[in-house]
């Protein structure tokens, strides 16, 4: 049985930040001329006097956000991931990360699912870039519920942070009882044969893959890692101890993302056989979501196939 679908994370983004701004007059939104796509326009309708249309000038937008933070405001920056991480990277590093500016980088259209915008807009190394930057907290919510909670946490946190928002509706992993806690990983399925670790919206697909594996006699332990930095080292070690075998799965390059982060922890604290499922040093073509998942081995069925092959039980 697959997990149910939740709401589009971009809709949650617009509504949540608008609701937060109703409670806190310091919150402002900077948009890189894509508000109708990222749904920053929900904020615009609610708070037009605190919505800054910065145009297609993302490097300048990061500088303005840093400046506003020095005036006691809390800027949320909204654009596509391709224009929020790669294009203005120097401005993020020098003006935001190095100074510890209280700026919330909350771009949409993360990962492979960008509405068929094309290869130039698909960024699958953003988590590696941001978690490697000193001072930059890096969060990848699993679903609409966790996205709402992560954005609320970001507004209360004093310092720079990156929250990865995806475009389309995703499977819902959590219910309203869930509580997001920075730096804490969450066991979402208990098992004894192999540990699967995932982050972001890939985790619900891994939970579905675990059910497929159960039908083949493999009892998978699944750990959701929503915070890439700070990383929950203790939970990673405990999950490795549980089964003695770890496989990471991510909708992101395996170089420097979750797989790299887990390898670092286990290499230092608990040497464990580790395999990494994800994008293998490749650029992603544009296409429908379900087709891309199958092409790059990230659908529940394809993940289950790869786990069985790794375990020698295909």
N, C-alpha and C positions, 0 to 999 in steps of 0.2 A: 504494500500500500504506500503510495507516494504521499509526500507532505502536501497540504493544501497551498494554494496561491495566496499571497498577501497583497498589499497595496503597492503601487509603484513607489519606490524609494524617493524619487524626485518630488512627488506630490507631498510626501511626508516631510521632506526637507523644507519646502516652501511654507507649509502650514505650521510646522514646529517653530521655525525661526520667527515667523510672524507672531505666533503666540508668545514666544519668549520676549519679543520686543514690546508687546503690550504690557508686560510686567516690568521691563527694564528699559528705560529711555536711553541708555547708553548704547544699545545694540543698533547697528546700521548695516545695510546690505550694499555691497559693491558688485555690480554686474558687468560682465564683459560683452554686452550686446547679445546675450543668448537667453534672456530671462524667460521667454516663452517656452524654451526647451528644457532648461534646468528647473523651471517653475519658481525661480526667484520672483517672477511677476506676481505670485500670490502675496509676497511681502510688499511689493510695490503698491498693490491695491489697498493693502491694510495700512501702510505707513509711507505714503508718497514723499513725505518730507524727510524721510531717513533712507531713501532709496537713491543710490548714486549710480547713474548710468555712465560708465567709464568708456564705453565704446570698445572697438577692437584694438586695444592698447594695453595688453595684459601686464607688461613690464611696468608701465606707469601705474597701473591699478595696484600692484603690490606695494609700490612706493607710497601711494596715497593711503593705503590701508595701514602701513607702518606709521605714517605721520598721524593719522587719526587716532591710533592707539596711544600716542604720546599725549593726546589731549583728554585721555580718560574714557574714550569711546571703545566699544567692542565691535570691531569690523568682522563681518562674515563675507568671504570672497567667493563669488559664484561664477563659474564658467565651465567649459569642458576640461577634463583632466589633461588633455594634450596641451591646453593653453594655460593651465594652472600650475603645472609641474615642470614641463620641459622648456617651454619658451621663456618664462621669467625666472629660471632657476638661479641665476646670479643675484637677482633682486631678493629672492626668498632667502638665500644664504646670507647676504651681507646686511640687508635691511631688517629682516624679520628674525631669522634663526640666531644670528650672532648677537643681536641686541636683546633677544628674549621678548620681542614685541608681542603684545596680547592680540594676535591676529588669528582668525579661524579660517583656514584654507579648506573649503568644503565644496569641491567641484563635483559635478555630475558627469554622466557618460563614462564611467570607469570600466575597465576591463574590456572584454570582447564585444559587449552588447551596446553599440552606439547608434542603433537605428540605421545601419548600413550607410554610415557617413563616409566610409572609405578608410583605407589603410593609414592615411596621414593622421586620422583622428583617434586611432586605436592605440592606446598606451598600456602596455602590460609589464612595465618595469617601474611603475610609480612607487610601489611599496618599498622596493629595494633602494630607490633614490632617497625617499623621505626618511626611512628608518636609519639610513647611514648618515644623515645630517645631524650633527650635534644639536641637542636641544629641541628637536622636533618630535613631539608625540605623534604616533601613527596608529590609526584605528581603521578597521575594516568591518563594518557591521554585517551581520548575516541576513537580516530581513528588515521589514518595515518597523517592527517592534523595537529591535535593537538600534536601528537608525535614529528613531525618535529619542531614545534614552541617551545615545552617544552624543547627539546634538545638544541635548539639555546639559549633559556633562561638560561639553566643550564651552558652552556659554558661562559656566561657573568656574572653569579652570583659568587661572591667570598665567598666560604664556602661549607660545605658538603651538598649534596642533593641526594635524591633517586628518580629515574624516572622509573616507572614500565612499562616494554615493554613486549608485548605478542608475541607469535610465529607466528600465522597465520593471514591471511587477516581478517579484521573485517569490519562491516558496517561503512559507512562514514556518520558522523553526520554533519560535517562542510564543508563549501566551502572556497575558497582562501581569502575571505573577513574577515574571522575570525581572531581575535587577542587574543592570550593567554596572560593572566595577572596573575602573581602569587598571590594567596590568594583571587581570585575572582571566585565565582560561576556564572553560566550562566543559565538563563531561556531559555529552548529550546522548550517549549510548554506552552502556557497560558491556564489555566482552572480555574474552580470555585468550583468543588465538592470535590476534594481530592488532596493533594500535594504528588507527588512521587519524591523522591530524590535518585539519583544514582551517581556512580563514575566509572571511567575507561570505559572499553569496554562494560560494562553492560548498560550504558546510552542509546546507540542506540536501544538496545532491549527493554528498558523501553519506549522509544518513540513509537516503534511499538506496544507495549502493550497498550499504551494510545489510539492509533487509534482503537484497538480492543474494548477497553472500551467505546469509543465514540459510537460505533455501538450498545452498550448495554445501552446507555443513561447516561454514566458516563463521565463527562468532567474533565479530569485530568490535573493538573498543574505539569510540569516536570522541576526540577532543576538539572542541571549537576554540580557536585562538583569535579573538577579536582585536586584541591589541598587539601589534607587531613591535611596538616600543612604547613603554617598557614591556618586556617579555616576561611571561610567567614561567621562569626557569623551573621552579619547584614542581609545577603541574606537569611540565613536559617530562621531567625526570620520573615523576610518579607514574605517568602513563606508559613510559618506556619500561619501567620496572614491572608493570602489570602484565605485559605479554612478552617482553624481550625482543620484539620485532616492531619497527616503526615504518610507516609509509606516509609521507606528506602529500597532500593534494591541494592544488591552488590554480585559480584562474589568473595566472600571472607567470612570468618567467620563473623557472626553478633556480635561476642564478640570482642570489641575493634576496629572494623573497622569503616566504615561510620555510621552504625547504632548506635554504641556506642558514636561516636563523636557528632552526631546530638542530641542524648539523653542528653549528657552533656550540650550542648548549650541551648536546650529548657528547661531542668530542672532548669537552672539558670535564664534564661531570659524570657521564654514564655512557661509555662507549657501547654503541648499539648498532646492529645492522640496520641501515636506513636506505630506503628507496624514495625517489622524488617523482611524483606524477604532476605534470604541469606543462607549460609551454617550453619546448626544448630549443632555446636559442633561435627563435624564429619570429618573424613578423606575421601578424594575423591578417588574413584576407577578410573582406567585407562579405556579409551574408546574413541570412536569417539565423536567429539565435539557436534553434534546435539543431540546425545543420552544422553550425560552428562547433557546438558542443561535441557532436559525433566526430567531426573532422579532427579536432584536437584532443580527443580522448577524455573529455571532461563530463560527458553525460553520465548518469548513474550507471547505465548498462556498460559503458566503456570503462568507467572506473572499476567496476566489479570484475570485468574481464582482465584488466591489467593486474589487479590484486591477485587474482587466481593464478595468473601466469607467473608473477613474482614468487608466489608461494609454491609454485610447481604443481598446481592442482587444476590447471586449465583443462 
